[in-house]
């Protein structure tokens, strides 16, 4: 408590008041004493002069000087003071309190010396005869201008001291009471003045504890009142600032949580300060387990560690592409403060899909080139043959033209399928959904494909679920999907084999399956059959663009369904796709 501002103000005020009141009391007591002594001195001077006048006759006549001792007692009884008669040589002729014959010569007494010198003398001293403090006043006794003696009056200072002591006690009592009242007033005033400071202190402690909504009541408009206003404004601004910081941190946390790129922040010693879920999934660790631990313990990759070390040592951005955690990554290490090595932000960009896309693009270009080169080469060869003279052979010319027309149809189909696949993949193909009975659509496709199947020969069988719900789909695109699946089932079936087209449904989907008894698909080829231009080696000679199943996959997915395949080499294949019952008007 002694360290509080309240006591730092109150204690000095109390000390100052006590010192001031003590000094004032001392001054008043001393002044009162001097005043009383002056009054007493004036009284004694008057009495001494009166005594001198009364004793002049006795001093002037040597025969009467013996009466002076009796006179001192008479006068002393009248005025209540000690009376002493002294001749100029200092001999005491009479004294109201002592036998003159026993008293020593008074020529050395200060008041006597002063009286002889100036006509009047005064002294205050301790009386060895009476054993008390006395005030002495001596005046000359003159007769016809000649000094014939000295009349001295004296009065004990006991009454003066008693009076002064009484005054001092009154002054002390008044001083103490005044001081106590002043101290109480100072304490109350100080408490009133320091109350806002205490309130501000308490509010500041609340802010330090995280309670940012602190406000203090303002009762004055002085400096402390203005301080309170400033504190309230500061508290409000701090609350708003902290709210903004919390929002920004929340936004940052949301951004980091939803970033597909991994993010790690490390300090100058490569210890992890922050991570996001993407990098945690990539390296299979939890942020809480690795905060404060070296980065190398989380990623287990020394190439990344070297990149971070180089960034810290140079204070500049460092980039590297590498394979880590089974992925192809681009790692970028950036100093938090450019040119300094206080902390580092490491960005993990997963380029695996991009590299796969680049590989697929190269393969796509290769496949397109291959599939276009064969019909174009055939057309060019046949055109050259016709130009070389076969045009004159009507039968040969018709055969070549028919074959050229077939190759052009193949090219046209390939371009059409490429265009259709591009539209579906990019979302540009608009689905024209209409209520469709899938069972009837399957019957139509089976009837359409039956002549082609008969040429193999292959038998098409339908196993359709009764009461199949009518659903809204793009009828033409689903029809084309069925044609592609049935066509593949015919093409890869064995002579005398069969194809079964079946339907079923549940509360969510209509399911369509196309099964064949053909050669099946190898385990190596099975994961790739829905990729563009992908053809198993066994099917290379059977023609086709390799786009049919890719188009079927994207068509089904565009409707909100899924397509899958089950196959065992030598035992046939089953391709199944689903269509949602509740497709709406998407």
C-alpha positions as CSV (number, residue, x, y, z in Angstrom):
1,X,0.0,0.0,0.0
2,X,2.9,2.3,0.8
3,X,3.9,2.2,-2.9
4,X,0.5,3.4,-4.1
5,X,0.1,6.9,-5.5
6,X,-2.4,7.5,-2.7
7,X,0.2,7.2,0.0
8,X,2.9,8.8,-2.1
9,X,0.7,12.0,-2.1
10,X,-0.9,11.6,1.4
11,X,2.3,11.0,3.4
12,X,4.3,14.0,2.1
13,X,1.2,16.2,2.7
14,X,0.9,14.9,6.3
15,X,4.6,15.6,6.9
16,X,4.4,19.0,5.4
17,X,1.3,19.9,7.5
18,X,2.9,18.6,10.7
19,X,6.1,20.6,10.0
20,X,4.1,23.7,9.1
21,X,1.9,23.5,12.2
22,X,4.8,22.7,14.4
23,X,6.7,25.7,13.1
24,X,3.6,27.9,13.5
25,X,3.0,26.6,17.1
26,X,6.6,27.3,18.0
27,X,6.5,30.7,16.5
28,X,3.3,31.6,18.2
29,X,4.6,30.3,21.6
30,X,7.8,32.2,21.3
31,X,6.0,35.3,20.2
32,X,3.6,35.1,23.1
33,X,6.4,34.6,25.5
34,X,8.3,37.7,24.2
35,X,5.1,39.7,24.3
36,X,4.4,38.8,27.9
37,X,8.0,39.4,28.8
38,X,7.8,42.9,27.2
39,X,4.6,43.6,29.1
40,X,6.2,42.4,32.3
41,X,9.3,44.5,31.6
42,X,7.2,47.6,31.0
43,X,5.2,46.9,34.2
44,X,8.4,46.5,36.2
45,X,9.9,49.7,34.8
46,X,6.9,51.6,35.9
47,X,7.0,50.0,39.3
48,X,10.7,50.6,39.6
49,X,10.3,54.3,38.8
50,X,7.5,54.5,41.4
51,X,9.7,52.8,44.0
52,X,12.5,55.1,43.1
53,X,10.4,58.1,43.7
54,X,9.1,56.8,47.1
55,X,12.7,56.0,48.3
56,X,14.3,59.2,47.2
57,X,13.9,60.9,50.6
58,X,15.4,57.9,52.5
59,X,18.3,57.6,50.1
60,X,19.1,61.4,50.4
61,X,19.3,61.4,54.2
62,X,22.0,59.0,55.5
63,X,20.1,58.9,58.8
64,X,17.0,57.5,57.1
65,X,18.8,54.9,54.9
66,X,18.3,52.4,57.6
67,X,14.6,52.6,56.9
68,X,15.1,51.4,53.3
69,X,15.0,47.7,54.3
70,X,11.7,48.1,56.1
71,X,10.4,50.2,53.1
72,X,11.2,47.3,50.7
73,X,8.9,45.0,52.6
74,X,6.1,47.5,52.8
75,X,6.2,48.3,49.1
76,X,6.6,44.6,48.2
77,X,3.5,43.7,50.1
78,X,1.6,46.4,48.2
79,X,2.7,45.6,44.6
80,X,3.7,42.0,45.0
81,X,7.2,42.2,43.7
82,X,10.6,41.8,45.2
83,X,12.2,45.2,46.0
84,X,15.9,45.9,46.4
85,X,17.6,49.2,47.3
86,X,21.3,49.5,46.3
87,X,23.7,52.4,46.6
88,X,26.0,53.3,43.6
89,X,28.9,51.2,44.9
90,X,26.8,48.1,44.8
91,X,26.0,47.7,48.5
92,X,22.5,46.4,49.2
93,X,20.7,48.6,51.8
94,X,17.4,46.8,51.7
95,X,15.7,43.8,50.2
96,X,12.1,42.5,50.6
97,X,13.1,38.8,50.5
98,X,16.6,38.6,52.0
99,X,18.7,40.1,54.8
100,X,20.8,42.8,53.1
101,X,23.7,42.1,55.4
102,X,24.0,38.6,54.0
103,X,23.7,39.6,50.3
104,X,26.8,40.1,48.2
105,X,27.8,43.3,46.4
106,X,25.5,43.9,43.4
107,X,27.8,46.2,41.4
108,X,28.4,43.4,38.9
109,X,24.7,42.7,38.3
110,X,23.8,43.4,34.6
111,X,20.8,45.4,35.4
112,X,22.8,47.6,37.9
113,X,25.6,48.1,35.4
114,X,23.0,49.1,32.7
115,X,21.1,51.4,35.1
116,X,24.3,53.2,36.1
117,X,25.2,53.6,32.5
118,X,21.9,54.5,30.9
119,X,19.6,55.2,33.8
120,X,17.6,52.0,33.4
121,X,18.6,48.3,33.3
122,X,16.9,45.0,32.7
123,X,18.0,41.4,33.0
124,X,16.4,38.0,33.2
125,X,18.4,35.2,35.0
126,X,18.3,32.5,37.5
127,X,18.4,33.8,41.1
128,X,20.8,31.8,43.3
129,X,19.2,33.3,46.3
130,X,15.6,32.4,45.5
131,X,16.4,29.5,43.3
132,X,14.1,30.5,40.4
133,X,14.1,32.5,37.2
134,X,13.6,36.2,37.8
135,X,13.2,39.4,35.7
136,X,15.1,42.3,37.2
137,X,14.5,46.0,36.4
138,X,16.7,48.7,37.9
139,X,16.4,52.5,37.8
140,X,18.5,55.3,39.2
141,X,17.3,57.2,42.3
142,X,18.4,60.8,41.9
143,X,18.2,63.9,44.1
144,X,18.8,67.2,42.4
145,X,20.4,65.5,39.4
146,X,22.8,63.4,41.4
147,X,22.6,59.6,41.5
148,X,22.1,58.6,45.1
149,X,21.0,55.0,44.7
150,X,19.4,52.3,42.6
151,X,15.9,51.0,43.0
152,X,15.4,47.4,41.7
153,X,12.2,45.5,41.4
154,X,12.0,41.8,40.5
155,X,9.3,39.4,39.7
156,X,9.6,35.6,39.3
157,X,8.9,34.2,35.8
158,X,6.9,31.4,37.2
159,X,3.6,33.1,36.3
160,X,4.8,34.0,32.9
161,X,6.0,30.5,32.3
162,X,2.7,29.1,33.5
163,X,0.8,31.4,31.2
164,X,3.1,30.6,28.3
165,X,2.9,26.9,29.0
166,X,-0.9,27.2,29.1
167,X,-0.8,29.0,25.8
168,X,1.6,26.4,24.4
169,X,-0.7,23.6,25.4
170,X,-3.6,25.5,23.7
171,X,-1.5,26.1,20.7
172,X,-0.4,22.4,20.6
173,X,-4.0,21.2,21.0
174,X,-5.2,23.6,18.3
175,X,-2.3,22.6,16.1
176,X,-2.9,18.9,16.6
177,X,-6.6,19.2,16.0
178,X,-6.0,21.4,13.0
179,X,-3.4,19.1,11.7
180,X,-5.7,16.1,12.1
181,X,-8.5,17.8,10.3
182,X,-6.1,18.9,7.6
183,X,-4.7,15.4,7.3
184,X,-8.2,13.9,7.1
185,X,-9.1,16.5,4.5
186,X,-5.9,15.8,2.6
187,X,-6.6,12.0,2.7
188,X,-10.1,12.5,1.5
189,X,-9.1,14.9,-1.3
190,X,-6.2,12.6,-2.3
191,X,-8.5,9.6,-2.4
192,X,-11.0,11.6,-4.5
193,X,-8.2,12.7,-6.8
194,X,-6.6,9.2,-7.1
195,X,-9.9,7.3,-7.5
196,X,-9.9,7.7,-11.3
197,X,-6.2,6.6,-11.3
198,X,-7.2,3.5,-9.3
199,X,-10.1,2.9,-11.7
200,X,-7.8,3.2,-14.7
201,X,-5.3,0.9,-13.1
202,X,-7.9,-1.7,-12.4
203,X,-9.3,-1.4,-15.9
204,X,-5.7,-1.6,-17.3
205,X,-5.2,-4.8,-15.3
206,X,-8.5,-6.1,-16.8
207,X,-7.2,-5.4,-20.3
208,X,-3.9,-7.1,-19.5
209,X,-6.0,-10.2,-18.5
210,X,-7.8,-10.1,-21.9
211,X,-11.0,-8.3,-20.9
212,X,-10.9,-5.6,-23.6
213,X,-14.3,-4.1,-22.9
214,X,-13.1,-2.0,-20.0
215,X,-14.6,1.5,-19.5
216,X,-14.3,3.8,-16.5
217,X,-16.9,6.4,-15.3
218,X,-15.9,10.0,-16.0
219,X,-17.0,12.4,-13.2
220,X,-14.7,15.3,-13.8
221,X,-13.4,17.2,-16.7
222,X,-9.9,18.1,-15.4
223,X,-6.6,16.5,-16.4
224,X,-7.5,13.1,-14.8
225,X,-11.0,13.3,-16.4
226,X,-9.4,13.8,-19.8
227,X,-7.0,10.9,-19.0
228,X,-10.1,8.8,-18.3
229,X,-11.6,9.8,-21.7
230,X,-8.4,9.0,-23.4
231,X,-8.2,5.6,-21.7
232,X,-11.8,4.8,-22.7
233,X,-11.1,5.7,-26.3
234,X,-7.9,3.6,-26.2
235,X,-9.8,0.7,-24.7
236,X,-12.5,0.9,-27.4
237,X,-9.9,1.3,-30.2
238,X,-7.9,-1.6,-28.8
239,X,-11.0,-3.8,-28.7
240,X,-11.8,-2.9,-32.3
241,X,-8.2,-3.5,-33.3
242,X,-8.1,-6.9,-31.5
243,X,-11.4,-7.9,-33.1
244,X,-9.9,-7.0,-36.5
245,X,-6.8,-9.0,-35.7
246,X,-8.9,-11.9,-34.6
247,X,-10.9,-11.6,-37.9
248,X,-7.8,-11.4,-39.9
249,X,-6.3,-14.4,-38.1
250,X,-9.5,-16.3,-38.6
251,X,-9.5,-15.4,-42.3
252,X,-5.8,-16.4,-42.5
253,X,-6.6,-19.7,-40.8
254,X,-9.4,-20.3,-43.2
255,X,-7.2,-19.5,-46.2
256,X,-4.4,-21.7,-44.9
257,X,-6.9,-24.5,-44.1
258,X,-8.3,-24.4,-47.7
259,X,-5.1,-23.9,-49.5
260,X,-4.2,-26.9,-51.7
261,X,-0.6,-25.9,-51.4
262,X,1.3,-26.8,-48.2
263,X,2.5,-24.0,-46.0
264,X,5.1,-24.2,-43.2
265,X,6.6,-21.2,-41.2
266,X,9.9,-21.8,-39.4
267,X,12.0,-19.6,-37.1
268,X,15.7,-18.7,-37.6
269,X,16.6,-22.2,-36.2
270,X,14.3,-24.0,-38.6
271,X,11.9,-24.9,-35.9
272,X,8.2,-25.1,-37.0
273,X,6.0,-22.2,-36.0
274,X,3.0,-22.8,-38.2
275,X,1.6,-25.4,-40.7
276,X,-1.5,-25.9,-42.7
277,X,-3.6,-29.1,-43.3
278,X,-2.3,-29.5,-46.9
279,X,1.3,-30.1,-45.8
280,X,0.1,-32.2,-42.8
281,X,-1.7,-34.5,-45.2
282,X,1.3,-34.6,-47.5
283,X,3.8,-35.7,-44.8
284,X,1.3,-37.4,-42.5
285,X,1.9,-35.4,-39.3
286,X,-0.1,-33.1,-36.9
287,X,0.9,-29.5,-36.3
288,X,0.4,-29.9,-32.5
289,X,3.0,-32.7,-32.4
290,X,5.7,-30.7,-34.3
291,X,5.4,-27.1,-33.2
292,X,8.8,-26.0,-31.9
293,X,10.5,-29.0,-33.5
294,X,13.0,-28.9,-36.5
295,X,11.4,-29.1,-40.0
296,X,13.5,-32.0,-40.9
297,X,11.8,-34.2,-38.3
298,X,8.4,-33.5,-40.0
299,X,9.3,-33.8,-43.7
300,X,12.3,-36.2,-43.5
301,X,13.8,-34.7,-46.7
302,X,17.3,-33.3,-46.6
303,X,16.9,-31.5,-50.0
304,X,14.1,-29.4,-48.5
305,X,16.2,-28.8,-45.4
306,X,19.1,-27.5,-47.5
307,X,16.8,-25.2,-49.4
308,X,15.6,-23.7,-46.1
309,X,19.2,-23.4,-44.8
310,X,20.2,-21.5,-48.0
311,X,17.2,-19.2,-47.7
312,X,18.1,-18.4,-44.0
313,X,21.8,-17.8,-44.9
314,X,21.2,-15.6,-47.9
315,X,18.0,-13.9,-46.9
316,X,16.7,-14.5,-50.5
317,X,14.0,-16.7,-52.0
318,X,15.0,-20.2,-52.9
319,X,13.2,-22.7,-55.2
320,X,13.6,-26.3,-56.0
321,X,11.6,-29.1,-57.7
322,X,11.9,-32.6,-56.3
323,X,10.2,-35.8,-55.6
324,X,9.2,-36.1,-52.0
325,X,6.5,-38.0,-50.1
326,X,5.6,-39.9,-53.3
327,X,4.7,-36.6,-55.1
328,X,6.5,-34.3,-57.5
329,X,6.8,-31.0,-55.6
330,X,7.9,-27.4,-56.2
331,X,9.3,-26.1,-52.9
332,X,9.7,-22.3,-52.4
333,X,11.4,-20.9,-49.3
334,X,10.9,-17.2,-48.8
335,X,12.3,-15.0,-45.9
336,X,9.6,-13.4,-43.9
337,X,11.6,-10.2,-43.8
338,X,13.5,-9.7,-47.2
339,X,17.2,-9.6,-46.7
340,X,17.0,-11.0,-43.1
341,X,17.1,-14.5,-41.8
342,X,14.7,-14.2,-38.8
343,X,12.1,-16.6,-40.1
344,X,11.1,-18.5,-43.3
345,X,7.9,-19.3,-45.1
346,X,8.0,-22.6,-47.1
347,X,5.5,-23.2,-49.8
348,X,4.9,-26.8,-51.0
349,X,3.3,-26.9,-54.5
350,X,2.1,-30.3,-55.6
351,X,2.9,-30.5,-59.3
352,X,2.1,-34.2,-59.6
353,X,-1.2,-33.6,-61.4
354,X,0.3,-31.0,-63.7
355,X,3.1,-33.3,-64.7
356,X,0.6,-36.1,-65.2
357,X,-1.5,-33.7,-67.4
358,X,1.6,-32.8,-69.4
359,X,2.3,-36.5,-69.9
360,X,-1.3,-37.1,-70.9
361,X,-1.1,-34.2,-73.3
362,X,2.0,-35.6,-74.9
363,X,0.3,-39.1,-75.1
364,X,-2.9,-37.5,-76.4
365,X,-1.0,-35.7,-79.2
366,X,0.8,-39.0,-80.0
367,X,-2.5,-40.9,-80.0
368,X,-4.3,-38.3,-82.2
369,X,-1.3,-38.3,-84.5
370,X,-1.3,-42.0,-84.7
371,X,-5.0,-42.4,-85.3
372,X,-5.1,-39.6,-87.9
373,X,-1.9,-40.7,-89.7
374,X,-3.3,-44.2,-90.6
375,X,-6.5,-43.1,-92.4
376,X,-4.8,-40.1,-94.0
377,X,-1.9,-42.3,-95.2
378,X,-4.5,-44.7,-96.7
379,X,-6.4,-41.9,-98.4
380,X,-3.2,-40.4,-99.8
381,X,-2.1,-43.9,-101.1
382,X,-5.5,-44.5,-102.7
383,X,-5.6,-41.0,-104.3
384,X,-2.1,-41.5,-105.7
385,X,-3.1,-44.9,-107.0
386,X,-6.1,-43.4,-108.7
387,X,-3.9,-40.6,-110.1
388,X,-1.5,-43.2,-111.5
389,X,-4.2,-44.8,-113.7
390,X,-6.5,-46.7,-111.5
391,X,-9.1,-44.0,-112.1
392,X,-9.6,-45.6,-115.6
393,X,-10.4,-48.9,-114.0
394,X,-14.0,-48.4,-113.1
395,X,-14.3,-51.3,-110.6
396,X,-11.0,-50.3,-108.9
397,X,-11.9,-46.7,-108.9
398,X,-15.3,-47.4,-107.2
399,X,-13.6,-49.6,-104.7
400,X,-11.0,-47.0,-103.9
401,X,-13.6,-44.2,-103.6
402,X,-15.7,-46.4,-101.3
403,X,-12.7,-47.1,-99.1
404,X,-11.7,-43.3,-99.2
405,X,-15.3,-42.5,-98.1
406,X,-15.0,-45.0,-95.2
407,X,-11.7,-43.4,-94.0
408,X,-13.2,-39.9,-94.3
409,X,-16.2,-41.2,-92.1
410,X,-13.7,-42.5,-89.6
411,X,-11.9,-39.1,-89.5
412,X,-15.2,-37.3,-89.2
413,X,-16.3,-39.6,-86.4
414,X,-13.0,-39.0,-84.6
415,X,-13.3,-35.2,-84.9
416,X,-16.9,-35.3,-83.8
417,X,-16.0,-37.5,-80.7
418,X,-13.1,-35.2,-79.9
419,X,-15.3,-32.1,-80.0
420,X,-18.0,-33.9,-78.0
421,X,-15.5,-35.0,-75.3
422,X,-14.0,-31.5,-75.1
423,X,-17.5,-29.9,-74.7
424,X,-18.4,-32.4,-71.9
425,X,-15.1,-32.1,-70.1
426,X,-15.2,-28.3,-70.1
427,X,-18.8,-28.1,-69.1
428,X,-19.8,-26.4,-72.3
429,X,-22.1,-29.2,-73.3
430,X,-25.6,-28.4,-72.2
431,X,-27.7,-31.3,-71.1
432,X,-31.2,-31.3,-72.5
433,X,-33.0,-33.3,-69.8
434,X,-36.4,-34.8,-70.7
435,X,-38.4,-37.5,-68.9
436,X,-37.1,-40.8,-70.3
437,X,-38.0,-44.4,-69.8
438,X,-34.5,-46.1,-69.8
439,X,-36.0,-49.5,-70.4
440,X,-37.5,-48.3,-73.7
441,X,-34.3,-46.6,-74.7
442,X,-32.4,-49.8,-74.1
443,X,-34.8,-51.8,-76.3
444,X,-34.3,-49.2,-79.1
445,X,-30.5,-49.5,-78.8
446,X,-30.7,-53.3,-78.7
447,X,-32.8,-53.3,-81.9
448,X,-30.4,-50.9,-83.6
449,X,-27.3,-52.9,-82.7
450,X,-28.8,-56.4,-83.4
451,X,-27.8,-56.5,-87.1
452,X,-24.2,-55.7,-86.1
453,X,-24.3,-58.3,-83.4
454,X,-25.7,-60.9,-85.8
455,X,-22.7,-60.4,-88.0
456,X,-20.3,-61.7,-85.3
457,X,-22.5,-63.7,-84.4
458,X,-23.4,-62.4,-80.9
459,X,-26.8,-62.5,-79.1
460,X,-28.1,-59.4,-77.3
461,X,-30.3,-60.2,-74.3
462,X,-32.2,-57.6,-72.2
463,X,-33.0,-58.2,-68.5
464,X,-35.0,-55.1,-67.6
465,X,-36.4,-54.2,-64.2
466,X,-40.2,-53.8,-64.3
467,X,-41.7,-50.5,-63.1
468,X,-38.4,-48.7,-63.7
469,X,-39.0,-45.0,-62.8
470,X,-39.0,-42.4,-65.5
471,X,-36.0,-40.1,-65.0
472,X,-34.9,-36.8,-66.5
473,X,-31.8,-37.2,-68.7
474,X,-30.3,-36.1,-71.9
475,X,-31.9,-38.8,-74.0
476,X,-29.5,-38.5,-77.0
477,X,-26.3,-38.6,-74.9
478,X,-27.5,-41.5,-72.8
479,X,-28.5,-43.3,-76.0
480,X,-25.0,-42.7,-77.4
481,X,-23.5,-44.0,-74.2
482,X,-25.5,-47.2,-74.5
483,X,-24.5,-47.6,-78.1
484,X,-20.8,-47.2,-77.2
485,X,-21.0,-49.8,-74.5
486,X,-22.9,-52.3,-76.6
487,X,-20.7,-51.7,-79.6
488,X,-17.6,-52.4,-77.5
489,X,-19.3,-55.6,-76.1
490,X,-20.0,-56.8,-79.6
491,X,-16.5,-55.9,-80.9
492,X,-14.6,-57.6,-78.1
493,X,-16.9,-60.6,-77.7
494,X,-16.3,-64.1,-78.9
495,X,-18.2,-65.6,-81.9
496,X,-21.3,-67.3,-80.5
497,X,-21.1,-65.1,-77.3
498,X,-23.9,-63.1,-75.7
499,X,-24.5,-59.6,-74.3
500,X,-26.8,-59.0,-71.4
501,X,-28.2,-55.5,-70.9
502,X,-29.9,-55.2,-67.4
503,X,-31.5,-52.5,-65.3
504,X,-32.4,-52.1,-61.6
505,X,-33.1,-49.2,-59.2
506,X,-33.1,-48.2,-55.6
507,X,-34.1,-45.0,-53.7
508,X,-31.4,-43.0,-55.3
509,X,-30.2,-44.4,-58.6
510,X,-31.2,-46.3,-61.7
511,X,-28.4,-48.7,-62.5
512,X,-27.6,-50.0,-66.1
513,X,-25.2,-52.9,-66.8
514,X,-23.8,-54.2,-70.0
515,X,-22.1,-57.6,-69.7
516,X,-20.4,-59.7,-72.4
517,X,-18.7,-63.1,-72.6
518,X,-15.8,-61.8,-74.5
519,X,-12.0,-61.8,-74.0
520,X,-12.1,-59.6,-70.9
521,X,-9.6,-56.9,-69.9
522,X,-6.2,-57.5,-68.4
523,X,-5.3,-56.2,-64.9
524,X,-2.8,-53.8,-66.5
525,X,-5.3,-52.3,-68.9
526,X,-8.3,-52.2,-66.5
527,X,-7.4,-48.9,-64.7
528,X,-7.0,-47.1,-68.0
529,X,-10.0,-48.0,-70.2
530,X,-11.8,-44.7,-69.5
531,X,-8.8,-42.6,-70.7
532,X,-8.9,-40.9,-74.1
533,X,-7.4,-43.0,-77.0
534,X,-6.6,-45.8,-74.7
535,X,-6.8,-49.2,-76.5
536,X,-5.7,-52.6,-75.3
537,X,-3.2,-54.2,-77.6
538,X,-5.7,-56.9,-78.5
539,X,-8.1,-54.2,-79.9
540,X,-5.6,-52.3,-82.0
541,X,-6.6,-54.1,-85.2
542,X,-10.3,-53.7,-84.6
543,X,-10.3,-50.0,-85.3
544,X,-12.1,-47.4,-83.3
545,X,-11.0,-44.0,-82.0
546,X,-10.5,-45.0,-78.3
547,X,-12.8,-42.1,-77.2
548,X,-16.1,-44.0,-76.7
549,X,-15.6,-45.0,-73.1
550,X,-14.0,-41.6,-72.2
551,X,-17.2,-39.9,-73.6
552,X,-19.4,-42.3,-71.8
553,X,-17.6,-41.6,-68.5
554,X,-17.9,-37.8,-68.8
555,X,-21.6,-38.1,-70.0
556,X,-22.6,-40.2,-66.9
557,X,-20.7,-37.9,-64.5
558,X,-22.3,-34.8,-66.1
559,X,-25.7,-36.4,-65.1
560,X,-24.5,-36.9,-61.5
561,X,-23.8,-40.6,-61.8
562,X,-20.8,-42.9,-61.9
563,X,-19.5,-45.6,-64.2
564,X,-17.3,-48.6,-63.4
565,X,-16.0,-51.8,-64.8
566,X,-15.5,-55.4,-63.6
567,X,-13.6,-57.7,-65.8
568,X,-11.5,-60.9,-65.7
569,X,-9.3,-61.8,-68.6
570,X,-10.8,-64.6,-70.7
571,X,-14.2,-64.4,-68.9
572,X,-15.8,-61.2,-70.2
573,X,-16.5,-57.8,-68.8
574,X,-19.4,-55.9,-67.1
575,X,-19.6,-52.1,-67.4
576,X,-22.1,-50.4,-65.1
577,X,-23.3,-46.9,-64.8
578,X,-25.8,-45.1,-62.5
579,X,-28.2,-42.2,-63.1
580,X,-29.8,-40.3,-60.2
581,X,-33.5,-40.6,-59.8
582,X,-33.9,-37.0,-58.7
583,X,-31.9,-35.1,-61.3
584,X,-34.1,-31.9,-61.3
585,X,-33.5,-29.5,-64.1
586,X,-29.7,-29.2,-63.7
